[in-house]
């Protein structure tokens, strides 16, 4: 299946703080910085699919959900994100109102964006 989005970009108020946060939070999902420029970093597994850049953040927070291979990866994302300064917005767990195997965790990043890791696989 071909993804419908090539990449997503997000302006952040403090580039170094955001890079540290996302590096730690996304590491359990196998996502890392794969390309970098001054004041911009592209995260991905193989190619830069998610970008952050120094700039004026949008006033309305956005929501990003990153795919996790296992529920343990969702748990690890949540722990790493909280340890890196994220704020709880829903601990790891089943969200049956989405579907019976929707296992997700939600944190607010340093700019208030709702960052999620989700696994759709049964336990």
Secondary structure as UniProt FT lines:
FT   STRAND          8..12
FT   HELIX           15..27
FT   TURN            28..30
FT   STRAND          32..37
FT   TURN            38..39
FT   STRAND          40..44
FT   STRAND          50..54
FT   STRAND          63..67
FT   HELIX           71..83
FT   TURN            84..85
FT   STRAND          87..88
FT   STRAND          93..94
FT   TURN            96..98
FT   TURN            100..101
FT   STRAND          103..108
FT   TURN            110..111
FT   STRAND          114..119
//
